[in-house]
Amino acid sequence: MSRKISSGGASELAWFKSSYSSSSEGDSCVELATQPGTVHLRDSKNVEGPRLAFTPAAWADFVPYAVGS
């Protein structure tokens, strides 16, 4: 997996998404940004929209379920 960096918005976070995210529907994906102690998540089609924040432990518990689907 490689990363594609996206600034989007006034945030100082460095957002990225997987290079595997391209599909026939365009950029239908989520983007991640990390800070010490927090993993941020947003919709790549609505970068100014709502965002979620997870602890690294909660994110690590979630990822295997997301990848398996």
Secondary structure as UniProt FT lines:
FT   STRAND          3..6
FT   STRAND          15..18
FT   HELIX           19..21
FT   TURN            24..25
FT   STRAND          30..35
FT   TURN            36..37
FT   STRAND          38..43
FT   TURN            44..45
FT   TURN            47..48
FT   STRAND          51..54
FT   HELIX           56..68
//
